[in-house]
């Protein structure tokens, strides 16, 4: 089942490329409204708050109040849930970064030089001032880059994030579609049991960390004293704790996480003895 992750850059004709791919490959395009809705539900936030933050429109106070690490985890979780279903094209939301290590996912950047983007935006919006169009595009790019930095610590323009980069000022939309379709049909990007396992394991790890955070707080789930790894559905716990009951509860919780087939605890129980007099 094809999975394509693509950038969402203003006035590059990426929307036209994604529409062509959806038509040729029978893919569902994930619109930002759906992603924001589900992230908001997971994070217990209003959709408008999630939208303004992800679009770089949140006020200073709103940015200060939002837990970026928690929002990053919920965003990653939502993208992974969508990708596991397959036959989908995901535009934006850091999907190219989050899915870059999954062998059958095609990560695509659709880009174009500023003069080209200015013309596209002016035509689409009936604008007449190039400076206004440029300012709109630059503001959008800056907001996008700021959000990706805050959520994932990345520069989304780095080419290493992508399997293919296409410049629509040089490559017409139909040719862009054809290039990506050929990749989707090539053996290199076919889903295999191994690539499927890699994707599912990433989702299970996301569920594991969300479960730990919900029960014990954000300081334990991969960033504190307890960490987890997942391989073929098996969760391996590492770290140290002086609370033996907490260790037992963590192991019990892991068995309840969807997709987990086995749990191995390598958590070290720290016992403290009174110092000799």
KOLFILUM-414661 format. One line per field, with one value per residue: z, x, y of N, C-alpha, C in turn; residue in three letters. Coordinates in Angstrom, 2 decimals, padded with zeros to 5 digits. Layout:
BEGIN
n.up = [Z/...]
n.east = [X/...]
n.north = [Y/...]
ca.up = [Z/...]
ca.east = [X/...]
ca.north = [Y/...]
c.up = [Z/...]
c.east = [X/...]
c.north = [Y/...]
resn = [ala/...]
***
This chain:
BEGIN
n.up = [000.00/-000.97/000.46/000.71/001.67/001.78/001.32/002.32/000.79/000.15/-002.91/-004.76/-006.44/-005.33/-004.35/-006.70/-007.71/-005.72/-006.03/-008.59/-008.10/-006.27/-007.90/-009.86/-008.35/-006.61/-004.00/-000.71/000.27/002.99/004.68/006.34/008.23/009.27/010.54/012.47/013.98/015.17/016.55/018.38/019.89/021.11/022.57/024.24/023.60/022.05/018.63/017.22/018.65/018.22/015.44/015.09/016.35/014.87/012.42/012.89/013.95/016.52/019.50/021.66/024.33/024.00/022.80/024.89/026.77/025.62/025.68/024.09/023.66/024.30/022.40/020.11/020.34/020.15/017.59/016.05/016.69/015.53/012.78/012.34/012.87/010.72/008.55/008.86/007.99/005.23/001.57/001.20/001.05/002.65/003.41/004.63/008.20/009.24/008.29/006.39/007.79/010.03/008.87/007.44/007.79/007.15/004.89/002.67/002.37/000.44/000.48/-000.35/-001.70/-002.97/-004.66/-005.56/-007.17/-005.80/-007.61/-009.38/-007.56/-006.65/-008.96/-009.24/-006.88/-007.19/-009.47/-008.55/-006.45/-007.53/-007.26/-007.60/-006.83/-006.59/-004.42/-002.21/-002.56/-002.32/000.35/001.68/001.06/002.14/004.84/005.36/004.88/006.87/009.19/008.94/009.03/011.58/013.18/012.60/013.63/016.34/017.01/016.07/015.78/013.29/010.00/007.45/004.83/004.29/002.10/002.73/003.97/002.09/-000.53/-003.09/-004.77/-006.34/-008.65/-009.55/-011.28/-013.22/-013.79/-015.11/-013.69/-014.52/-015.22/-012.79/-011.33/-012.80/-012.37/-009.60/-009.47/-010.86/-009.02/-006.91/-008.01/-008.31/-007.31/-005.12/-003.43/-002.55/-000.17/002.34/004.51/006.39/006.18/006.81/009.46/010.60/010.43/011.95/014.42/015.09/015.52/017.68/019.62/019.92/021.06/023.42/024.76/025.05/026.78/029.07/029.66/030.22/032.54/034.33/033.86/031.86/032.27/032.41/030.13/028.00/028.26/030.76/033.60/032.71/029.75/026.50/023.97/020.81/019.02/016.49/017.74/020.35/023.49/025.07/028.13/029.70/032.16/035.44/038.77/042.08/043.02/043.42/043.08/041.17/038.94/038.48/037.85/035.50/033.74/033.70/032.53/029.98/028.79/028.19/026.08/022.80/020.21/021.33/021.81/023.52/026.56/027.93/030.79/031.64/033.62/036.24/039.64/042.15/045.31/048.41/051.10/054.56/055.53/057.05/060.52]
n.east = [000.85/000.68/002.46/002.89/004.78/004.75/006.00/004.46/004.35/003.81/002.39/003.84/002.79/002.40/000.00/-001.36/000.25/-000.07/-002.81/-002.81/-001.32/-002.96/-005.09/-003.89/-002.80/-004.75/-004.93/-005.68/-005.84/-004.49/-005.93/-005.25/-007.15/-008.22/-006.00/-005.37/-007.72/-007.69/-005.26/-005.83/-007.85/-006.35/-004.52/-006.07/-006.82/-008.13/-009.16/-008.61/-006.47/-004.45/-004.26/-003.37/-000.89/000.52/000.53/002.12/000.96/000.33/000.01/002.47/001.87/000.20/002.03/003.79/002.22/001.69/002.65/005.34/006.79/004.94/002.95/004.42/004.80/002.14/001.52/003.31/002.34/-000.22/000.40/001.73/-000.31/-002.00/-000.32/000.10/-002.27/-002.10/-002.12/-002.15/-001.59/000.31/000.47/002.71/003.06/005.38/005.65/007.44/009.82/009.20/008.62/010.80/012.58/011.24/011.21/009.38/008.03/007.60/009.28/008.78/009.79/008.28/009.18/010.02/011.52/011.51/010.49/008.85/006.99/005.82/004.43/002.60/001.07/000.03/-001.56/-003.42/-004.71/-005.46/-003.79/-001.82/000.51/003.83/005.57/003.91/002.98/005.39/006.05/003.98/004.51/007.09/006.54/004.90/006.68/008.59/007.06/006.38/008.92/009.72/007.85/008.44/011.00/010.46/008.83/010.19/012.87/014.12/015.29/013.27/013.99/016.25/017.83/018.29/016.10/014.43/013.35/013.12/013.43/011.64/011.51/009.12/009.25/010.91/010.22/007.31/003.99/002.55/004.76/006.13/004.29/004.43/007.11/007.04/005.06/006.34/008.33/006.74/005.80/008.04/010.29/011.82/010.27/008.17/005.93/007.13/007.27/009.22/009.50/006.94/006.82/008.71/007.35/005.01/006.19/007.22/004.84/003.79/005.74/005.24/002.68/003.34/004.96/003.11/001.32/002.91/003.40/000.83/000.25/002.43/003.52/005.33/008.07/008.98/008.62/010.66/012.31/013.19/013.93/013.17/013.11/012.04/012.14/011.12/010.77/009.65/007.17/007.81/008.40/011.09/012.19/014.20/016.40/016.29/015.01/013.95/011.58/009.92/007.31/006.36/007.85/006.79/004.19/004.59/005.45/003.12/001.35/002.48/001.83/-000.79/-000.88/-001.89/-000.98/001.38/003.32/005.00/006.85/009.85/011.60/014.30/014.79/016.55/016.41/016.88/018.19/018.39/020.54/020.87/023.57/026.59/027.09]
n.north = [-001.19/002.09/004.81/008.18/010.91/014.38/017.71/020.84/023.48/026.85/027.98/026.43/024.65/022.22/021.23/020.64/018.61/016.64/016.13/015.01/012.68/011.37/010.76/009.09/006.97/006.20/007.28/008.53/011.88/013.49/016.00/019.12/019.82/017.45/016.30/018.26/018.20/015.62/015.70/017.72/016.47/014.41/015.90/017.39/019.99/023.00/022.97/025.29/026.37/024.47/024.70/027.39/027.26/025.29/026.51/028.63/030.89/031.44/033.40/035.02/034.41/032.18/030.40/030.08/028.77/026.31/022.94/021.98/019.60/017.65/018.20/017.68/014.90/014.03/014.89/013.36/010.84/010.89/011.16/008.73/006.88/007.41/006.77/004.02/002.92/003.05/003.57/006.41/009.94/012.23/015.55/017.84/018.66/017.60/015.06/014.00/013.97/012.37/009.91/009.15/007.04/004.77/002.23/001.85/004.21/007.10/010.00/013.30/016.39/019.23/022.01/025.44/028.32/031.67/033.81/032.34/031.26/033.60/034.43/032.33/032.60/035.15/034.83/032.96/034.27/036.61/038.82/041.83/042.96/042.25/042.42/042.19/039.61/038.19/038.79/037.48/034.80/034.48/034.91/032.74/030.61/031.11/030.77/028.09/026.84/027.61/026.26/023.56/023.46/023.88/021.68/019.37/019.94/020.39/021.40/021.87/022.22/020.78/018.54/015.85/014.80/013.80/011.52/012.33/015.43/017.92/020.52/022.65/024.77/023.98/021.36/020.25/019.88/017.45/015.85/015.72/014.23/011.85/011.02/010.45/008.49/006.43/005.84/004.92/002.60/001.09/-001.60/-000.78/000.75/-000.78/-002.09/-004.23/-007.14/-006.48/-003.65/-002.91/-003.78/-002.04/000.40/-000.12/-000.71/001.79/003.17/001.70/002.28/004.98/004.84/003.50/005.41/007.46/006.24/005.86/008.55/009.53/008.16/008.57/011.07/013.52/013.36/010.80/009.28/008.28/010.46/010.66/008.73/006.24/004.36/003.18/000.67/-000.70/-003.67/-005.61/-005.66/-006.28/-004.91/-003.39/-002.40/000.02/001.53/003.00/002.72/003.43/002.63/-000.14/-001.00/000.75/-000.02/-002.56/-001.81/-000.36/-002.38/-003.91/-002.06/-001.84/-004.25/-003.80/-002.09/-001.36/-003.54/-004.45/-007.32/-008.63/-008.09/-006.98/-006.35/-004.41/-002.72/-001.33/-002.02/000.19/000.03/001.57/001.78/002.54/004.64/003.46/003.86]
ca.up = [000.00/-001.13/001.42/000.25/002.56/000.92/001.93/002.04/000.59/-000.54/-004.29/-005.52/-007.20/-004.64/-004.26/-007.98/-007.79/-004.83/-006.64/-009.68/-007.52/-005.69/-009.02/-010.53/-007.45/-005.74/-002.63/000.04/000.69/004.35/004.79/007.65/009.19/009.93/011.43/013.60/014.81/015.95/017.50/019.43/020.77/021.90/023.46/025.09/023.23/021.01/017.28/016.83/019.29/017.49/014.11/015.16/016.70/013.76/011.30/013.31/014.17/017.94/020.20/022.59/025.49/023.59/022.61/026.21/027.49/024.96/025.94/022.75/023.60/024.28/021.09/019.15/020.44/019.64/016.13/015.52/016.86/014.54/011.47/012.28/012.78/009.35/007.63/009.01/007.22/003.86/000.47/001.68/000.79/003.78/003.10/005.78/009.57/009.57/007.91/005.70/008.83/010.89/008.14/006.52/007.96/006.74/003.52/001.57/002.31/-000.48/001.02/-001.52/-001.56/-004.14/-004.39/-006.72/-006.82/-005.37/-008.69/-009.84/-006.53/-006.67/-010.08/-008.94/-005.85/-007.76/-010.36/-007.80/-005.58/-008.24/-006.71/-008.61/-006.24/-006.35/-003.08/-001.27/-002.73/-001.73/001.81/002.13/000.94/003.11/006.18/005.47/004.99/008.18/010.20/008.77/009.53/013.04/013.79/012.49/014.58/017.69/017.22/015.75/015.73/011.94/008.92/006.46/003.50/004.11/001.11/003.23/004.44/000.96/-001.55/-004.35/-004.72/-007.67/-008.83/-010.52/-012.28/-014.28/-014.08/-015.10/-012.75/-014.99/-015.15/-011.36/-010.98/-013.45/-011.65/-008.30/-009.75/-011.19/-007.76/-006.14/-008.65/-008.36/-006.20/-003.98/-002.53/-002.24/001.23/002.64/005.93/007.21/006.19/007.56/010.87/011.03/010.61/013.07/015.65/015.40/016.09/019.01/020.52/020.20/022.01/024.70/025.42/025.43/027.95/030.21/030.00/030.82/033.90/035.22/033.52/030.69/032.61/032.44/028.84/027.02/028.53/032.17/034.09/032.05/028.30/025.88/022.56/020.28/017.87/016.13/018.72/021.70/024.19/026.02/029.03/030.34/033.08/036.85/039.69/043.45/043.34/042.85/042.67/039.93/037.89/038.20/037.19/034.13/032.97/033.51/031.57/028.64/028.23/027.78/024.92/021.55/019.32/022.07/021.86/024.62/027.32/028.70/031.66/032.06/034.57/037.43/040.90/043.04/046.74/049.19/052.48/055.44/055.65/058.34/061.52]
ca.east = [000.00/001.55/002.43/003.71/004.85/005.13/006.01/003.30/004.95/002.88/002.56/004.81/001.95/002.39/-001.38/-001.69/000.99/-000.72/-004.08/-002.50/-000.90/-004.14/-005.88/-003.18/-002.50/-005.89/-004.56/-006.43/-005.01/-004.79/-006.04/-004.78/-008.25/-008.34/-004.85/-005.53/-008.84/-007.28/-004.22/-006.52/-008.51/-005.34/-003.83/-007.03/-006.76/-009.07/-008.60/-008.09/-005.16/-003.52/-004.07/-002.55/000.48/001.15/000.70/003.00/000.15/000.01/000.59/003.55/001.28/-000.24/003.21/004.34/001.33/001.62/003.74/005.80/007.17/003.71/002.32/005.26/004.49/000.79/001.58/003.97/001.42/-001.29/000.96/002.01/-001.61/-002.47/000.57/-000.08/-003.45/-001.67/-002.84/-002.38/-000.61/000.27/001.17/003.07/003.03/006.62/005.54/008.66/010.82/008.75/008.52/011.94/013.31/010.39/011.70/008.42/007.43/008.28/009.28/008.88/009.70/007.92/009.66/010.15/012.16/010.58/009.74/007.80/005.96/005.11/003.50/001.52/000.20/-000.67/-002.59/-004.47/-005.44/-005.77/-002.97/-001.09/001.74/004.79/006.14/002.93/003.00/006.64/005.95/003.07/005.21/008.18/005.95/004.44/007.87/009.20/006.20/006.52/010.23/009.73/007.07/009.19/012.10/009.93/008.28/011.09/014.26/014.65/015.15/012.55/014.57/017.39/017.49/018.40/014.79/013.58/013.80/013.16/013.11/011.22/011.33/008.02/009.59/011.63/009.53/005.86/003.23/002.35/006.02/006.37/003.42/004.95/008.33/006.70/004.33/007.34/008.96/005.76/005.64/009.33/010.51/012.46/009.29/007.07/005.87/007.57/007.03/010.20/009.19/005.69/007.18/009.37/006.32/004.15/006.97/007.27/003.54/003.69/006.58/004.50/001.62/003.99/005.38/001.90/000.78/003.77/003.20/-000.49/000.24/003.50/004.00/006.21/009.48/009.39/008.43/011.73/013.15/013.55/014.69/012.71/012.99/011.50/012.40/010.19/011.25/008.67/006.10/008.31/008.86/012.18/012.25/015.50/016.44/016.47/014.04/013.97/010.20/009.68/005.91/006.21/008.41/005.80/003.04/005.00/005.41/001.70/000.79/002.99/001.08/-002.12/-000.76/-002.29/000.10/002.50/003.22/005.83/007.51/011.04/012.05/015.69/014.85/017.32/015.82/017.88/017.85/019.28/020.75/021.40/025.03/027.10/027.35]
ca.north = [000.00/003.25/005.92/009.29/012.08/015.50/019.03/021.69/024.80/027.75/028.44/025.61/023.70/020.93/020.76/020.04/017.34/015.67/015.74/014.10/011.41/010.72/010.23/008.00/005.85/005.90/007.63/009.54/013.00/013.90/017.45/019.60/019.89/016.15/016.14/019.18/017.73/014.47/016.14/018.47/015.49/013.72/016.84/018.09/021.41/023.41/022.87/026.60/026.54/023.61/025.28/028.60/026.90/024.58/027.44/029.71/032.08/031.57/034.55/034.69/033.76/030.85/029.56/029.82/027.86/025.01/022.00/021.63/018.20/016.86/018.41/016.97/013.48/013.79/015.06/012.16/009.70/011.00/010.87/007.29/006.20/007.59/006.07/002.58/002.52/002.91/004.22/007.77/010.99/013.16/016.78/018.66/018.15/016.90/013.64/013.56/013.70/011.27/008.65/009.05/005.78/003.64/002.01/001.93/005.55/008.02/011.36/014.17/017.85/020.00/023.36/026.32/029.60/032.70/034.49/031.42/031.18/034.88/034.43/031.39/033.15/036.30/034.31/032.27/035.19/037.85/039.89/042.59/043.48/041.18/042.56/041.65/038.15/037.70/038.90/036.42/033.52/034.47/034.76/031.36/029.76/031.34/030.16/026.65/026.42/027.80/025.19/022.31/023.56/023.73/020.35/018.26/020.38/020.15/022.36/021.08/022.40/019.89/017.51/014.48/014.36/013.41/010.58/013.06/016.86/018.34/021.96/022.79/025.79/023.26/020.10/020.47/019.07/016.07/015.11/015.45/013.10/010.65/010.62/009.87/007.25/005.41/005.43/004.15/001.30/000.39/-002.54/-000.12/001.38/-001.67/-002.49/-005.59/-007.43/-005.75/-002.23/-002.80/-003.93/-000.80/001.42/-000.49/-000.56/003.23/003.52/001.09/003.07/006.21/004.48/003.19/006.64/008.18/005.56/006.22/009.95/009.69/007.60/009.03/012.40/013.60/013.19/009.39/008.61/008.44/011.62/010.64/007.59/005.03/004.47/001.97/000.39/-001.69/-004.45/-006.65/-005.66/-006.53/-003.71/-003.56/-001.25/000.23/002.66/002.66/003.31/002.90/002.26/-001.46/-001.10/001.49/-000.86/-003.60/-001.19/-000.03/-003.62/-004.26/-001.12/-002.13/-005.38/-003.34/-001.19/-002.00/-003.95/-005.05/-008.79/-009.11/-007.02/-007.38/-005.26/-004.33/-001.61/-001.67/-001.58/000.78/-000.08/002.44/001.34/003.60/004.66/002.94/004.91]
c.up = [000.00/-000.01/000.92/001.27/001.74/001.70/001.54/001.95/-000.30/-001.96/-005.05/-006.45/-006.59/-004.51/-005.57/-008.17/-006.93/-005.40/-007.79/-009.18/-006.94/-006.77/-009.65/-009.64/-006.53/-004.28/-002.02/000.45/002.08/004.42/006.22/008.68/009.98/010.94/012.67/014.55/015.73/016.95/018.67/020.41/021.68/022.96/024.43/024.86/022.23/019.65/016.85/017.43/018.55/016.13/014.16/015.49/015.51/012.55/011.67/013.62/015.64/018.55/021.13/023.80/025.16/023.41/023.94/026.95/026.90/025.29/024.59/022.62/023.52/022.93/019.99/019.15/019.87/018.12/015.49/015.59/015.80/013.14/011.30/012.15/011.35/008.38/007.68/008.18/005.73/002.85/000.81/001.24/001.89/003.43/004.38/007.09/009.95/009.16/007.21/006.69/009.63/010.20/007.29/006.63/007.57/005.26/002.41/001.47/001.39/000.08/-000.10/-001.09/-002.92/-003.85/-005.69/-006.27/-006.55/-006.51/-009.23/-008.85/-006.45/-007.77/-009.81/-007.95/-006.39/-008.69/-009.59/-006.97/-006.26/-007.71/-007.84/-008.12/-005.90/-004.94/-002.02/-001.34/-002.09/-000.20/002.38/002.12/001.98/004.53/006.40/005.65/006.38/009.29/010.16/009.36/011.04/013.74/013.74/013.44/016.00/017.98/017.08/015.66/014.38/011.06/007.75/005.04/003.26/003.16/001.64/003.77/003.34/000.07/-002.89/-004.11/-006.14/-007.68/-009.93/-011.51/-013.46/-014.72/-014.00/-014.18/-013.26/-014.94/-013.71/-010.93/-011.55/-012.75/-010.36/-008.47/-010.07/-009.93/-006.96/-006.71/-008.70/-007.17/-004.95/-002.97/-002.34/-000.76/001.38/004.10/006.84/007.30/006.95/009.06/011.40/011.30/011.82/014.40/016.06/016.03/017.49/020.02/020.89/021.22/023.40/025.45/025.84/026.69/029.20/030.65/030.70/032.26/034.83/034.93/032.45/031.01/032.56/031.06/027.85/027.29/029.99/032.52/033.41/030.55/027.75/024.44/022.11/019.06/017.64/017.19/020.15/022.29/025.16/026.82/029.66/031.27/034.50/037.69/041.06/043.87/042.66/042.37/041.35/038.75/037.49/037.47/035.74/033.24/032.70/032.47/030.14/027.99/027.72/026.54/023.64/020.67/020.02/022.19/023.01/025.30/028.07/029.50/032.01/033.00/035.83/038.67/041.83/044.48/047.52/050.62/053.31/055.53/057.02/059.27/061.73]
c.east = [000.88/001.35/003.40/003.62/005.43/005.12/004.75/003.80/004.03/003.34/003.67/004.10/001.98/000.99/-001.80/-000.99/000.30/-002.06/-003.86/-002.09/-002.08/-004.98/-005.21/-003.04/-003.64/-005.62/-005.56/-005.45/-005.44/-004.77/-005.72/-005.91/-008.39/-007.21/-005.01/-006.63/-008.39/-006.18/-004.87/-007.21/-007.50/-004.73/-004.77/-007.02/-007.87/-008.38/-007.98/-006.71/-004.10/-003.21/-003.13/-001.10/001.18/001.37/001.57/002.26/-000.17/000.69/001.70/003.01/000.83/000.94/003.82/003.52/001.34/002.86/004.22/006.15/005.94/003.02/003.10/004.94/003.12/000.76/002.20/003.03/000.33/-000.78/001.21/000.72/-002.14/-001.64/000.36/-001.27/-003.13/-002.56/-003.17/-001.25/-000.77/001.09/001.44/003.12/004.28/006.61/006.80/009.78/010.45/008.80/009.75/012.67/012.48/010.65/010.66/007.72/008.26/008.16/009.65/008.89/009.37/008.29/009.70/010.82/011.11/009.84/008.59/006.65/005.15/004.05/002.31/000.55/-000.61/-001.80/-003.75/-005.32/-005.81/-005.01/-002.21/000.27/002.68/005.35/005.20/002.91/004.25/006.57/005.06/003.77/006.32/007.67/005.50/005.61/008.50/008.39/006.33/007.83/010.31/008.99/007.82/010.40/011.61/009.49/009.33/012.56/014.89/014.51/014.53/013.09/015.76/017.04/017.55/017.09/013.98/014.22/013.92/012.74/012.81/010.92/010.30/008.25/010.30/010.90/008.02/005.15/003.00/003.62/006.40/005.56/003.99/006.20/007.98/005.93/005.31/008.05/008.01/005.59/006.93/009.48/011.07/011.47/008.04/007.11/006.26/007.22/007.98/009.87/007.89/005.95/007.83/008.35/005.44/004.89/007.07/005.96/003.38/004.52/005.90/003.39/002.19/004.34/004.18/001.30/001.59/003.54/001.87/-000.50/001.24/003.99/005.06/007.67/009.93/009.42/009.53/012.63/013.57/014.33/014.30/012.59/012.48/011.95/011.45/010.81/010.29/007.59/006.53/008.86/009.97/012.33/013.64/015.41/016.63/015.42/014.19/012.60/009.86/008.25/005.66/006.74/007.40/004.60/003.37/004.93/003.97/001.05/001.22/002.23/-000.29/-002.08/-001.07/-001.06/001.27/002.30/004.04/006.50/008.70/011.50/013.51/015.89/015.57/016.62/016.92/017.41/018.88/019.34/021.29/022.91/025.45/027.42/028.83]
c.north = [001.24/004.26/006.98/010.41/013.23/016.80/019.81/023.13/025.65/028.07/027.71/024.62/022.31/020.36/020.09/018.69/016.28/015.21/014.76/012.73/010.64/010.08/009.02/006.76/005.47/006.18/008.60/010.63/013.43/015.42/017.89/019.65/018.59/015.95/017.01/018.71/016.60/014.81/016.87/017.52/014.81/014.64/017.55/019.58/021.71/023.32/024.19/026.85/025.72/024.21/026.48/028.27/026.26/025.47/028.64/031.00/032.31/032.79/034.08/033.95/032.34/029.91/029.18/028.76/026.45/024.18/021.46/020.16/017.31/016.98/017.69/015.48/013.17/013.93/013.83/010.97/009.72/010.66/009.37/006.48/006.25/006.75/004.56/002.08/002.35/003.60/005.67/008.68/012.03/014.38/017.57/017.91/017.39/015.45/013.15/013.23/012.46/009.91/008.35/007.72/004.56/003.38/002.20/003.29/006.44/009.43/012.34/015.63/018.45/021.44/024.16/027.61/030.67/033.40/033.63/031.38/032.48/034.89/033.50/031.99/034.33/035.86/033.70/033.23/036.50/039.05/040.59/043.08/042.32/041.23/041.98/040.13/037.55/037.72/037.80/035.07/033.42/034.28/033.33/030.40/029.88/030.66/028.63/026.16/026.54/026.66/023.87/022.30/023.30/022.31/019.25/018.64/020.19/021.38/021.60/021.27/021.48/018.75/016.09/013.95/013.68/012.35/011.27/014.51/017.32/019.84/022.18/023.93/025.15/022.01/020.33/019.48/017.65/015.22/014.80/014.24/011.81/010.13/009.88/008.57/006.13/004.92/004.54/002.74/000.48/-000.55/-001.86/000.43/000.52/-002.03/-003.95/-005.88/-006.65/-004.27/-001.97/-002.87/-002.65/000.30/001.12/-000.34/000.90/003.69/002.95/001.87/004.37/005.95/004.19/004.46/007.49/007.57/005.88/007.65/010.17/009.21/008.27/010.44/012.36/013.33/011.74/008.76/008.93/009.62/011.66/009.39/006.28/005.29/003.15/001.89/-000.70/-002.36/-005.60/-006.79/-005.93/-005.24/-004.09/-002.28/-001.18/001.43/002.17/003.38/002.65/002.41/000.94/-001.62/-000.36/000.66/-001.93/-003.02/-000.82/-001.26/-004.03/-003.35/-001.44/-003.28/-004.95/-002.45/-001.95/-002.31/-004.61/-006.55/-009.38/-007.91/-007.61/-006.18/-005.42/-003.14/-002.08/-001.13/-001.10/000.68/000.73/001.92/002.49/003.53/004.15/004.10/005.06]
resn = [unk/unk/unk/unk/unk/unk/unk/unk/unk/unk/unk/unk/unk/unk/unk/unk/unk/unk/unk/unk/unk/unk/unk/unk/unk/unk/unk/unk/unk/unk/unk/unk/unk/unk/unk/unk/unk/unk/unk/unk/unk/unk/unk/unk/unk/unk/unk/unk/unk/unk/unk/unk/unk/unk/unk/unk/unk/unk/unk/unk/unk/unk/unk/unk/unk/unk/unk/unk/unk/unk/unk/unk/unk/unk/unk/unk/unk/unk/unk/unk/unk/unk/unk/unk/unk/unk/unk/unk/unk/unk/unk/unk/unk/unk/unk/unk/unk/unk/unk/unk/unk/unk/unk/unk/unk/unk/unk/unk/unk/unk/unk/unk/unk/unk/unk/unk/unk/unk/unk/unk/unk/unk/unk/unk/unk/unk/unk/unk/unk/unk/unk/unk/unk/unk/unk/unk/unk/unk/unk/unk/unk/unk/unk/unk/unk/unk/unk/unk/unk/unk/unk/unk/unk/unk/unk/unk/unk/unk/unk/unk/unk/unk/unk/unk/unk/unk/unk/unk/unk/unk/unk/unk/unk/unk/unk/unk/unk/unk/unk/unk/unk/unk/unk/unk/unk/unk/unk/unk/unk/unk/unk/unk/unk/unk/unk/unk/unk/unk/unk/unk/unk/unk/unk/unk/unk/unk/unk/unk/unk/unk/unk/unk/unk/unk/unk/unk/unk/unk/unk/unk/unk/unk/unk/unk/unk/unk/unk/unk/unk/unk/unk/unk/unk/unk/unk/unk/unk/unk/unk/unk/unk/unk/unk/unk/unk/unk/unk/unk/unk/unk/unk/unk/unk/unk/unk/unk/unk/unk/unk/unk/unk/unk/unk/unk/unk/unk/unk/unk/unk/unk/unk/unk/unk/unk/unk/unk/unk]
***
